[in-house]
Structures are given as structure tokens and as C-alpha cells.
């Protein structure tokens, strides 16, 4: 699976959960819907829905504190 670095506008609660309002892909900010989230050794994973009903997984990497979006191999990113 391919990952790209993205910007994320979000807030964190006291227990570490995150609420994502929008993501920046390229120069464009997009408002998103949020699904479930979980934490594992790779970081905090959050499921989001982009405009056009495109489901994606974003990950906050604990070692770099950067957000990445997982892209399916066949997906072509259009920004």
C-alpha cells in the first residue's frame, strides 16, 4: 500500500482520540466525515470519507508526528 503525507485539521481529546474536520491533499483542503479509529504500533489510524464517497485511512505516525493517507495500489490521486 502506498502512503502520501497530508495536512490534517483536527482536535485531540484528553484520552488521545482525535476528531478530524478536514484534510489537505496537495494545495486543497477538503472537509471530511470521520469513522472509527484505533491505535497500534504504526500509530493512530482514522477512517475518513472524502467528498464523492471515497473512503480512506489516515495514520498519525508517532515517530514523526506526521499524517499519512493510505492509497490503494490501483488508486490514482487527483489534486
PyMOL Python script that loads the backbone (N, CA, C, O; Angstrom):
from pymol import cmd

cmd.read_pdbstr("""\
ATOM      1  N   UNK A   1       0.840  -1.176   0.000  1.00  0.00           N
ATOM      2  CA  UNK A   1       0.000   0.000   0.000  1.00  0.00           C
ATOM      3  C   UNK A   1       0.885   1.239   0.000  1.00  0.00           C
ATOM      4  O   UNK A   1       1.882   1.296   0.720  1.00  0.00           O
ATOM      5  N   UNK A   2       0.526   2.217  -0.795  1.00  0.00           N
ATOM      6  CA  UNK A   2       1.252   3.470  -0.901  1.00  0.00           C
ATOM      7  C   UNK A   2       0.696   4.480   0.095  1.00  0.00           C
ATOM      8  O   UNK A   2      -0.506   4.500   0.360  1.00  0.00           O
ATOM      9  N   UNK A   3       1.570   5.318   0.644  1.00  0.00           N
ATOM     10  CA  UNK A   3       1.158   6.367   1.578  1.00  0.00           C
ATOM     11  C   UNK A   3       1.658   7.720   1.077  1.00  0.00           C
ATOM     12  O   UNK A   3       2.755   7.824   0.528  1.00  0.00           O
ATOM     13  N   UNK A   4       0.831   8.764   1.276  1.00  0.00           N
ATOM     14  CA  UNK A   4       1.259  10.126   0.982  1.00  0.00           C
ATOM     15  C   UNK A   4       1.110  10.958   2.253  1.00  0.00           C
ATOM     16  O   UNK A   4       0.229  10.695   3.072  1.00  0.00           O
ATOM     17  N   UNK A   5       1.971  11.960   2.413  1.00  0.00           N
ATOM     18  CA  UNK A   5       1.882  12.865   3.555  1.00  0.00           C
ATOM     19  C   UNK A   5       0.805  13.906   3.268  1.00  0.00           C
ATOM     20  O   UNK A   5       0.743  14.464   2.173  1.00  0.00           O
ATOM     21  N   UNK A   6      -0.046  14.162   4.270  1.00  0.00           N
ATOM     22  CA  UNK A   6      -1.143  15.118   4.117  1.00  0.00           C
ATOM     23  C   UNK A   6      -1.180  16.059   5.317  1.00  0.00           C
ATOM     24  O   UNK A   6      -0.563  15.789   6.347  1.00  0.00           O
ATOM     25  N   UNK A   7      -1.903  17.157   5.177  1.00  0.00           N
ATOM     26  CA  UNK A   7      -2.193  18.038   6.298  1.00  0.00           C
ATOM     27  C   UNK A   7      -3.532  17.640   6.901  1.00  0.00           C
ATOM     28  O   UNK A   7      -4.435  17.215   6.179  1.00  0.00           O
ATOM     29  N   UNK A   8      -3.668  17.772   8.208  1.00  0.00           N
ATOM     30  CA  UNK A   8      -4.914  17.409   8.888  1.00  0.00           C
ATOM     31  C   UNK A   8      -5.280  18.503   9.884  1.00  0.00           C
ATOM     32  O   UNK A   8      -4.462  18.900  10.714  1.00  0.00           O
ATOM     33  N   UNK A   9      -6.516  18.985   9.792  1.00  0.00           N
ATOM     34  CA  UNK A   9      -7.072  19.933  10.755  1.00  0.00           C
ATOM     35  C   UNK A   9      -7.917  19.108  11.713  1.00  0.00           C
ATOM     36  O   UNK A   9      -8.953  18.567  11.326  1.00  0.00           O
ATOM     37  N   UNK A  10      -7.472  19.009  12.978  1.00  0.00           N
ATOM     38  CA  UNK A  10      -8.141  18.125  13.923  1.00  0.00           C
ATOM     39  C   UNK A  10      -8.000  18.641  15.342  1.00  0.00           C
ATOM     40  O   UNK A  10      -7.263  19.591  15.606  1.00  0.00           O
ATOM     41  N   UNK A  11      -8.717  17.999  16.246  1.00  0.00           N
ATOM     42  CA  UNK A  11      -8.572  18.283  17.677  1.00  0.00           C
ATOM     43  C   UNK A  11      -8.416  16.957  18.407  1.00  0.00           C
ATOM     44  O   UNK A  11      -8.912  15.922  17.961  1.00  0.00           O
ATOM     45  N   UNK A  12      -7.718  17.007  19.537  1.00  0.00           N
ATOM     46  CA  UNK A  12      -7.466  15.818  20.342  1.00  0.00           C
ATOM     47  C   UNK A  12      -8.198  15.934  21.668  1.00  0.00           C
ATOM     48  O   UNK A  12      -8.259  17.013  22.257  1.00  0.00           O
ATOM     49  N   UNK A  13      -8.750  14.829  22.135  1.00  0.00           N
ATOM     50  CA  UNK A  13      -9.381  14.816  23.457  1.00  0.00           C
ATOM     51  C   UNK A  13      -8.341  14.401  24.496  1.00  0.00           C
ATOM     52  O   UNK A  13      -7.235  13.988  24.145  1.00  0.00           O
ATOM     53  N   UNK A  14      -8.695  14.510  25.758  1.00  0.00           N
ATOM     54  CA  UNK A  14      -7.773  14.174  26.850  1.00  0.00           C
ATOM     55  C   UNK A  14      -7.336  12.713  26.810  1.00  0.00           C
ATOM     56  O   UNK A  14      -6.234  12.389  27.253  1.00  0.00           O
ATOM     57  N   UNK A  15      -8.182  11.823  26.284  1.00  0.00           N
ATOM     58  CA  UNK A  15      -7.831  10.402  26.246  1.00  0.00           C
ATOM     59  C   UNK A  15      -7.072  10.008  24.974  1.00  0.00           C
ATOM     60  O   UNK A  15      -6.790   8.828  24.766  1.00  0.00           O
ATOM     61  N   UNK A  16      -6.736  10.995  24.115  1.00  0.00           N
ATOM     62  CA  UNK A  16      -5.933  10.716  22.930  1.00  0.00           C
ATOM     63  C   UNK A  16      -6.707  10.503  21.653  1.00  0.00           C
ATOM     64  O   UNK A  16      -6.107  10.440  20.581  1.00  0.00           O
ATOM     65  N   UNK A  17      -8.034  10.389  21.731  1.00  0.00           N
ATOM     66  CA  UNK A  17      -8.800  10.237  20.494  1.00  0.00           C
ATOM     67  C   UNK A  17      -8.768  11.549  19.721  1.00  0.00           C
ATOM     68  O   UNK A  17      -8.564  12.620  20.291  1.00  0.00           O
ATOM     69  N   UNK A  18      -8.971  11.444  18.428  1.00  0.00           N
ATOM     70  CA  UNK A  18      -8.865  12.600  17.550  1.00  0.00           C
ATOM     71  C   UNK A  18     -10.181  12.808  16.816  1.00  0.00           C
ATOM     72  O   UNK A  18     -10.895  11.854  16.507  1.00  0.00           O
ATOM     73  N   UNK A  19     -10.490  14.076  16.542  1.00  0.00           N
ATOM     74  CA  UNK A  19     -11.656  14.434  15.729  1.00  0.00           C
ATOM     75  C   UNK A  19     -11.143  15.223  14.537  1.00  0.00           C
ATOM     76  O   UNK A  19     -10.669  16.349  14.688  1.00  0.00           O
ATOM     77  N   UNK A  20     -11.240  14.624  13.336  1.00  0.00           N
ATOM     78  CA  UNK A  20     -10.734  15.231  12.105  1.00  0.00           C
ATOM     79  C   UNK A  20     -11.845  16.055  11.451  1.00  0.00           C
ATOM     80  O   UNK A  20     -12.942  15.551  11.211  1.00  0.00           O
ATOM     81  N   UNK A  21     -11.550  17.332  11.164  1.00  0.00           N
ATOM     82  CA  UNK A  21     -12.509  18.190  10.475  1.00  0.00           C
ATOM     83  C   UNK A  21     -12.258  18.225   8.965  1.00  0.00           C
ATOM     84  O   UNK A  21     -13.194  18.161   8.168  1.00  0.00           O
ATOM     85  N   UNK A  22     -10.977  18.328   8.584  1.00  0.00           N
ATOM     86  CA  UNK A  22     -10.651  18.412   7.163  1.00  0.00           C
ATOM     87  C   UNK A  22      -9.217  17.951   6.935  1.00  0.00           C
ATOM     88  O   UNK A  22      -8.410  17.899   7.863  1.00  0.00           O
ATOM     89  N   UNK A  23      -8.916  17.615   5.678  1.00  0.00           N
ATOM     90  CA  UNK A  23      -7.571  17.182   5.298  1.00  0.00           C
ATOM     91  C   UNK A  23      -7.090  18.022   4.122  1.00  0.00           C
ATOM     92  O   UNK A  23      -7.883  18.508   3.314  1.00  0.00           O
ATOM     93  N   UNK A  24      -5.773  18.178   4.047  1.00  0.00           N
ATOM     94  CA  UNK A  24      -5.159  18.915   2.940  1.00  0.00           C
ATOM     95  C   UNK A  24      -4.419  17.925   2.061  1.00  0.00           C
ATOM     96  O   UNK A  24      -3.461  17.280   2.490  1.00  0.00           O
ATOM     97  N   UNK A  25      -4.881  17.816   0.821  1.00  0.00           N
ATOM     98  CA  UNK A  25      -4.242  16.954  -0.173  1.00  0.00           C
ATOM     99  C   UNK A  25      -3.757  17.876  -1.280  1.00  0.00           C
ATOM    100  O   UNK A  25      -4.563  18.496  -1.974  1.00  0.00           O
ATOM    101  N   UNK A  26      -2.444  17.970  -1.447  1.00  0.00           N
ATOM    102  CA  UNK A  26      -1.907  18.985  -2.352  1.00  0.00           C
ATOM    103  C   UNK A  26      -2.169  20.350  -1.735  1.00  0.00           C
ATOM    104  O   UNK A  26      -1.890  20.554  -0.554  1.00  0.00           O
ATOM    105  N   UNK A  27      -2.698  21.284  -2.513  1.00  0.00           N
ATOM    106  CA  UNK A  27      -2.994  22.624  -2.001  1.00  0.00           C
ATOM    107  C   UNK A  27      -4.425  22.750  -1.485  1.00  0.00           C
ATOM    108  O   UNK A  27      -4.752  23.733  -0.820  1.00  0.00           O
ATOM    109  N   UNK A  28      -5.276  21.780  -1.779  1.00  0.00           N
ATOM    110  CA  UNK A  28      -6.708  21.890  -1.466  1.00  0.00           C
ATOM    111  C   UNK A  28      -7.066  21.268  -0.119  1.00  0.00           C
ATOM    112  O   UNK A  28      -6.645  20.154   0.192  1.00  0.00           O
ATOM    113  N   UNK A  29      -7.849  22.003   0.677  1.00  0.00           N
ATOM    114  CA  UNK A  29      -8.414  21.469   1.917  1.00  0.00           C
ATOM    115  C   UNK A  29      -9.783  20.894   1.606  1.00  0.00           C
ATOM    116  O   UNK A  29     -10.568  21.504   0.879  1.00  0.00           O
ATOM    117  N   UNK A  30     -10.075  19.711   2.158  1.00  0.00           N
ATOM    118  CA  UNK A  30     -11.363  19.061   1.935  1.00  0.00           C
ATOM    119  C   UNK A  30     -11.986  18.683   3.269  1.00  0.00           C
ATOM    120  O   UNK A  30     -11.341  18.052   4.106  1.00  0.00           O
ATOM    121  N   UNK A  31     -13.248  19.071   3.465  1.00  0.00           N
ATOM    122  CA  UNK A  31     -13.989  18.682   4.661  1.00  0.00           C
ATOM    123  C   UNK A  31     -14.286  17.193   4.560  1.00  0.00           C
ATOM    124  O   UNK A  31     -14.626  16.699   3.485  1.00  0.00           O
ATOM    125  N   UNK A  32     -14.160  16.471   5.682  1.00  0.00           N
ATOM    126  CA  UNK A  32     -14.353  15.021   5.670  1.00  0.00           C
ATOM    127  C   UNK A  32     -15.343  14.588   6.744  1.00  0.00           C
ATOM    128  O   UNK A  32     -15.588  15.306   7.714  1.00  0.00           O
ATOM    129  N   UNK A  33     -15.900  13.411   6.552  1.00  0.00           N
ATOM    130  CA  UNK A  33     -16.666  12.702   7.574  1.00  0.00           C
ATOM    131  C   UNK A  33     -15.692  11.740   8.238  1.00  0.00           C
ATOM    132  O   UNK A  33     -14.757  11.264   7.595  1.00  0.00           O
ATOM    133  N   UNK A  34     -15.899  11.454   9.501  1.00  0.00           N
ATOM    134  CA  UNK A  34     -14.984  10.565  10.215  1.00  0.00           C
ATOM    135  C   UNK A  34     -15.687   9.302  10.663  1.00  0.00           C
ATOM    136  O   UNK A  34     -16.842   9.327  11.090  1.00  0.00           O
ATOM    137  N   UNK A  35     -14.961   8.183  10.556  1.00  0.00           N
ATOM    138  CA  UNK A  35     -15.433   6.898  11.058  1.00  0.00           C
ATOM    139  C   UNK A  35     -14.648   6.494  12.291  1.00  0.00           C
ATOM    140  O   UNK A  35     -14.234   7.337  13.087  1.00  0.00           O
ATOM    141  N   UNK A  36     -14.453   5.208  12.436  1.00  0.00           N
ATOM    142  CA  UNK A  36     -13.786   4.696  13.643  1.00  0.00           C
ATOM    143  C   UNK A  36     -12.291   4.987  13.622  1.00  0.00           C
ATOM    144  O   UNK A  36     -11.727   5.361  12.594  1.00  0.00           O
ATOM    145  N   UNK A  37     -11.665   4.807  14.775  1.00  0.00           N
ATOM    146  CA  UNK A  37     -10.222   4.992  14.902  1.00  0.00           C
ATOM    147  C   UNK A  37      -9.665   3.966  15.867  1.00  0.00           C
ATOM    148  O   UNK A  37     -10.376   3.448  16.728  1.00  0.00           O
ATOM    149  N   UNK A  38      -8.384   3.681  15.710  1.00  0.00           N
ATOM    150  CA  UNK A  38      -7.714   2.727  16.586  1.00  0.00           C
ATOM    151  C   UNK A  38      -6.229   3.064  16.639  1.00  0.00           C
ATOM    152  O   UNK A  38      -5.704   3.795  15.799  1.00  0.00           O
ATOM    153  N   UNK A  39      -5.582   2.520  17.632  1.00  0.00           N
ATOM    154  CA  UNK A  39      -4.166   2.757  17.865  1.00  0.00           C
ATOM    155  C   UNK A  39      -3.440   1.425  17.808  1.00  0.00           C
ATOM    156  O   UNK A  39      -3.876   0.450  18.420  1.00  0.00           O
ATOM    157  N   UNK A  40      -2.319   1.377  17.067  1.00  0.00           N
ATOM    158  CA  UNK A  40      -1.458   0.196  17.058  1.00  0.00           C
ATOM    159  C   UNK A  40      -0.009   0.666  16.990  1.00  0.00           C
ATOM    160  O   UNK A  40       0.258   1.858  17.141  1.00  0.00           O
ATOM    161  N   UNK A  41       0.925  -0.247  16.767  1.00  0.00           N
ATOM    162  CA  UNK A  41       2.340   0.121  16.775  1.00  0.00           C
ATOM    163  C   UNK A  41       2.728   1.064  15.630  1.00  0.00           C
ATOM    164  O   UNK A  41       3.779   1.703  15.696  1.00  0.00           O
ATOM    165  N   UNK A  42       1.904   1.162  14.587  1.00  0.00           N
ATOM    166  CA  UNK A  42       2.178   2.076  13.477  1.00  0.00           C
ATOM    167  C   UNK A  42       1.673   3.489  13.726  1.00  0.00           C
ATOM    168  O   UNK A  42       2.083   4.421  13.033  1.00  0.00           O
ATOM    169  N   UNK A  43       0.782   3.664  14.711  1.00  0.00           N
ATOM    170  CA  UNK A  43       0.252   4.987  15.016  1.00  0.00           C
ATOM    171  C   UNK A  43      -1.251   4.972  15.220  1.00  0.00           C
ATOM    172  O   UNK A  43      -1.860   3.916  15.387  1.00  0.00           O
ATOM    173  N   UNK A  44      -1.842   6.169  15.203  1.00  0.00           N
ATOM    174  CA  UNK A  44      -3.298   6.308  15.337  1.00  0.00           C
ATOM    175  C   UNK A  44      -3.910   6.295  13.944  1.00  0.00           C
ATOM    176  O   UNK A  44      -3.588   7.143  13.112  1.00  0.00           O
ATOM    177  N   UNK A  45      -4.790   5.336  13.689  1.00  0.00           N
ATOM    178  CA  UNK A  45      -5.469   5.173  12.406  1.00  0.00           C
ATOM    179  C   UNK A  45      -6.869   5.762  12.524  1.00  0.00           C
ATOM    180  O   UNK A  45      -7.558   5.549  13.522  1.00  0.00           O
ATOM    181  N   UNK A  46      -7.285   6.504  11.501  1.00  0.00           N
ATOM    182  CA  UNK A  46      -8.624   7.084  11.476  1.00  0.00           C
ATOM    183  C   UNK A  46      -9.210   6.836  10.093  1.00  0.00           C
ATOM    184  O   UNK A  46      -8.561   7.102   9.081  1.00  0.00           O
ATOM    185  N   UNK A  47     -10.433   6.327  10.050  1.00  0.00           N
ATOM    186  CA  UNK A  47     -11.129   6.168   8.779  1.00  0.00           C
ATOM    187  C   UNK A  47     -11.888   7.450   8.480  1.00  0.00           C
ATOM    188  O   UNK A  47     -12.587   7.985   9.341  1.00  0.00           O
ATOM    189  N   UNK A  48     -11.744   7.946   7.242  1.00  0.00           N
ATOM    190  CA  UNK A  48     -12.440   9.159   6.831  1.00  0.00           C
ATOM    191  C   UNK A  48     -13.157   8.916   5.505  1.00  0.00           C
ATOM    192  O   UNK A  48     -12.851   7.973   4.775  1.00  0.00           O
ATOM    193  N   UNK A  49     -14.117   9.791   5.216  1.00  0.00           N
ATOM    194  CA  UNK A  49     -14.822   9.763   3.940  1.00  0.00           C
ATOM    195  C   UNK A  49     -14.595  11.112   3.268  1.00  0.00           C
ATOM    196  O   UNK A  49     -14.998  12.153   3.786  1.00  0.00           O
ATOM    197  N   UNK A  50     -13.942  11.078   2.106  1.00  0.00           N
ATOM    198  CA  UNK A  50     -13.707  12.281   1.319  1.00  0.00           C
ATOM    199  C   UNK A  50     -14.960  12.613   0.519  1.00  0.00           C
ATOM    200  O   UNK A  50     -15.852  11.773   0.396  1.00  0.00           O
ATOM    201  N   UNK A  51     -15.043  13.833  -0.030  1.00  0.00           N
ATOM    202  CA  UNK A  51     -16.163  14.143  -0.921  1.00  0.00           C
ATOM    203  C   UNK A  51     -16.229  13.118  -2.057  1.00  0.00           C
ATOM    204  O   UNK A  51     -15.196  12.633  -2.518  1.00  0.00           O
ATOM    205  N   UNK A  52     -17.419  12.796  -2.498  1.00  0.00           N
ATOM    206  CA  UNK A  52     -17.580  11.786  -3.544  1.00  0.00           C
ATOM    207  C   UNK A  52     -17.595  10.372  -3.004  1.00  0.00           C
ATOM    208  O   UNK A  52     -17.424   9.416  -3.761  1.00  0.00           O
ATOM    209  N   UNK A  53     -17.799  10.226  -1.686  1.00  0.00           N
ATOM    210  CA  UNK A  53     -17.903   8.915  -1.040  1.00  0.00           C
ATOM    211  C   UNK A  53     -16.642   8.068  -1.197  1.00  0.00           C
ATOM    212  O   UNK A  53     -16.732   6.855  -1.385  1.00  0.00           O
ATOM    213  N   UNK A  54     -15.473   8.693  -1.120  1.00  0.00           N
ATOM    214  CA  UNK A  54     -14.202   7.979  -1.195  1.00  0.00           C
ATOM    215  C   UNK A  54     -13.694   7.703   0.218  1.00  0.00           C
ATOM    216  O   UNK A  54     -13.261   8.624   0.911  1.00  0.00           O
ATOM    217  N   UNK A  55     -13.745   6.456   0.647  1.00  0.00           N
ATOM    218  CA  UNK A  55     -13.267   6.072   1.984  1.00  0.00           C
ATOM    219  C   UNK A  55     -11.748   5.941   1.959  1.00  0.00           C
ATOM    220  O   UNK A  55     -11.180   5.351   1.039  1.00  0.00           O
ATOM    221  N   UNK A  56     -11.098   6.497   2.980  1.00  0.00           N
ATOM    222  CA  UNK A  56      -9.643   6.421   3.098  1.00  0.00           C
ATOM    223  C   UNK A  56      -9.258   6.210   4.553  1.00  0.00           C
ATOM    224  O   UNK A  56     -10.025   6.510   5.468  1.00  0.00           O
ATOM    225  N   UNK A  57      -8.064   5.690   4.744  1.00  0.00           N
ATOM    226  CA  UNK A  57      -7.479   5.531   6.074  1.00  0.00           C
ATOM    227  C   UNK A  57      -6.339   6.525   6.204  1.00  0.00           C
ATOM    228  O   UNK A  57      -5.465   6.590   5.340  1.00  0.00           O
ATOM    229  N   UNK A  58      -6.345   7.310   7.296  1.00  0.00           N
ATOM    230  CA  UNK A  58      -5.225   8.198   7.573  1.00  0.00           C
ATOM    231  C   UNK A  58      -4.552   7.729   8.858  1.00  0.00           C
ATOM    232  O   UNK A  58      -5.194   7.152   9.735  1.00  0.00           O
ATOM    233  N   UNK A  59      -3.251   7.984   8.954  1.00  0.00           N
ATOM    234  CA  UNK A  59      -2.454   7.473  10.071  1.00  0.00           C
ATOM    235  C   UNK A  59      -1.579   8.600  10.607  1.00  0.00           C
ATOM    236  O   UNK A  59      -0.869   9.258   9.846  1.00  0.00           O
ATOM    237  N   UNK A  60      -1.632   8.821  11.917  1.00  0.00           N
ATOM    238  CA  UNK A  60      -0.716   9.750  12.582  1.00  0.00           C
ATOM    239  C   UNK A  60       0.469   8.928  13.067  1.00  0.00           C
ATOM    240  O   UNK A  60       0.332   8.108  13.975  1.00  0.00           O
ATOM    241  N   UNK A  61       1.640   9.150  12.459  1.00  0.00           N
ATOM    242  CA  UNK A  61       2.847   8.393  12.799  1.00  0.00           C
ATOM    243  C   UNK A  61       3.445   8.920  14.100  1.00  0.00           C
ATOM    244  O   UNK A  61       3.739  10.112  14.190  1.00  0.00           O
ATOM    245  N   UNK A  62       3.633   8.072  15.110  1.00  0.00           N
ATOM    246  CA  UNK A  62       4.139   8.538  16.401  1.00  0.00           C
ATOM    247  C   UNK A  62       5.602   8.977  16.369  1.00  0.00           C
ATOM    248  O   UNK A  62       6.005   9.818  17.171  1.00  0.00           O
ATOM    249  N   UNK A  63       6.399   8.427  15.463  1.00  0.00           N
ATOM    250  CA  UNK A  63       7.826   8.764  15.414  1.00  0.00           C
ATOM    251  C   UNK A  63       8.099  10.117  14.763  1.00  0.00           C
ATOM    252  O   UNK A  63       9.090  10.770  15.089  1.00  0.00           O
ATOM    253  N   UNK A  64       7.224  10.548  13.841  1.00  0.00           N
ATOM    254  CA  UNK A  64       7.434  11.814  13.129  1.00  0.00           C
ATOM    255  C   UNK A  64       6.329  12.834  13.382  1.00  0.00           C
ATOM    256  O   UNK A  64       6.468  14.003  13.023  1.00  0.00           O
ATOM    257  N   UNK A  65       5.228  12.397  14.001  1.00  0.00           N
ATOM    258  CA  UNK A  65       4.038  13.230  14.218  1.00  0.00           C
ATOM    259  C   UNK A  65       3.522  13.831  12.914  1.00  0.00           C
ATOM    260  O   UNK A  65       3.035  14.961  12.880  1.00  0.00           O
ATOM    261  N   UNK A  66       3.640  13.043  11.835  1.00  0.00           N
ATOM    262  CA  UNK A  66       3.082  13.445  10.544  1.00  0.00           C
ATOM    263  C   UNK A  66       1.902  12.551  10.211  1.00  0.00           C
ATOM    264  O   UNK A  66       1.836  11.393  10.624  1.00  0.00           O
ATOM    265  N   UNK A  67       0.973  13.115   9.454  1.00  0.00           N
ATOM    266  CA  UNK A  67      -0.190  12.361   8.991  1.00  0.00           C
ATOM    267  C   UNK A  67       0.083  11.817   7.599  1.00  0.00           C
ATOM    268  O   UNK A  67       0.647  12.510   6.751  1.00  0.00           O
ATOM    269  N   UNK A  68      -0.318  10.577   7.368  1.00  0.00           N
ATOM    270  CA  UNK A  68      -0.212   9.951   6.052  1.00  0.00           C
ATOM    271  C   UNK A  68      -1.567   9.390   5.667  1.00  0.00           C
ATOM    272  O   UNK A  68      -2.356   8.988   6.523  1.00  0.00           O
ATOM    273  N   UNK A  69      -1.828   9.367   4.363  1.00  0.00           N
ATOM    274  CA  UNK A  69      -3.040   8.745   3.848  1.00  0.00           C
ATOM    275  C   UNK A  69      -2.645   7.499   3.079  1.00  0.00           C
ATOM    276  O   UNK A  69      -1.766   7.541   2.218  1.00  0.00           O
ATOM    277  N   UNK A  70      -3.298   6.394   3.392  1.00  0.00           N
ATOM    278  CA  UNK A  70      -3.051   5.145   2.678  1.00  0.00           C
ATOM    279  C   UNK A  70      -3.843   5.166   1.376  1.00  0.00           C
ATOM    280  O   UNK A  70      -5.039   5.458   1.373  1.00  0.00           O
ATOM    281  N   UNK A  71      -3.172   4.856   0.275  1.00  0.00           N
ATOM    282  CA  UNK A  71      -3.820   4.810  -1.031  1.00  0.00           C
ATOM    283  C   UNK A  71      -3.767   3.390  -1.568  1.00  0.00           C
ATOM    284  O   UNK A  71      -2.706   2.766  -1.551  1.00  0.00           O
ATOM    285  N   UNK A  72      -4.883   2.869  -2.042  1.00  0.00           N
ATOM    286  CA  UNK A  72      -4.840   1.551  -2.680  1.00  0.00           C
ATOM    287  C   UNK A  72      -3.903   1.595  -3.889  1.00  0.00           C
ATOM    288  O   UNK A  72      -3.748   2.648  -4.507  1.00  0.00           O
ATOM    289  N   UNK A  73      -3.292   0.491  -4.226  1.00  0.00           N
ATOM    290  CA  UNK A  73      -2.325   0.443  -5.329  1.00  0.00           C
ATOM    291  C   UNK A  73      -2.920   0.917  -6.648  1.00  0.00           C
ATOM    292  O   UNK A  73      -2.225   1.569  -7.427  1.00  0.00           O
ATOM    293  N   UNK A  74      -4.181   0.613  -6.920  1.00  0.00           N
ATOM    294  CA  UNK A  74      -4.792   0.973  -8.193  1.00  0.00           C
ATOM    295  C   UNK A  74      -5.333   2.396  -8.201  1.00  0.00           C
ATOM    296  O   UNK A  74      -5.786   2.869  -9.242  1.00  0.00           O
ATOM    297  N   UNK A  75      -5.296   3.098  -7.051  1.00  0.00           N
ATOM    298  CA  UNK A  75      -5.857   4.447  -6.958  1.00  0.00           C
ATOM    299  C   UNK A  75      -4.918   5.468  -7.583  1.00  0.00           C
ATOM    300  O   UNK A  75      -3.709   5.430  -7.351  1.00  0.00           O
ATOM    301  N   UNK A  76      -5.465   6.368  -8.364  1.00  0.00           N
ATOM    302  CA  UNK A  76      -4.702   7.476  -8.918  1.00  0.00           C
ATOM    303  C   UNK A  76      -5.192   8.733  -8.228  1.00  0.00           C
ATOM    304  O   UNK A  76      -6.373   9.067  -8.322  1.00  0.00           O
ATOM    305  N   UNK A  77      -4.302   9.439  -7.531  1.00  0.00           N
ATOM    306  CA  UNK A  77      -4.666  10.640  -6.786  1.00  0.00           C
ATOM    307  C   UNK A  77      -4.827  11.807  -7.743  1.00  0.00           C
ATOM    308  O   UNK A  77      -3.944  12.089  -8.553  1.00  0.00           O
ATOM    309  N   UNK A  78      -5.963  12.481  -7.643  1.00  0.00           N
ATOM    310  CA  UNK A  78      -6.220  13.674  -8.458  1.00  0.00           C
ATOM    311  C   UNK A  78      -6.354  14.860  -7.527  1.00  0.00           C
ATOM    312  O   UNK A  78      -7.261  14.908  -6.695  1.00  0.00           O
ATOM    313  N   UNK A  79      -5.447  15.821  -7.667  1.00  0.00           N
ATOM    314  CA  UNK A  79      -5.490  17.021  -6.817  1.00  0.00           C
ATOM    315  C   UNK A  79      -5.718  18.258  -7.635  1.00  0.00           C
ATOM    316  O   UNK A  79      -5.783  19.358  -7.087  1.00  0.00           O
TER     317      UNK A  79
END
""", "prot")
cmd.dss("prot")
cmd.show_as("cartoon", "prot")
cmd.util.cbc("prot")
cmd.orient("prot")
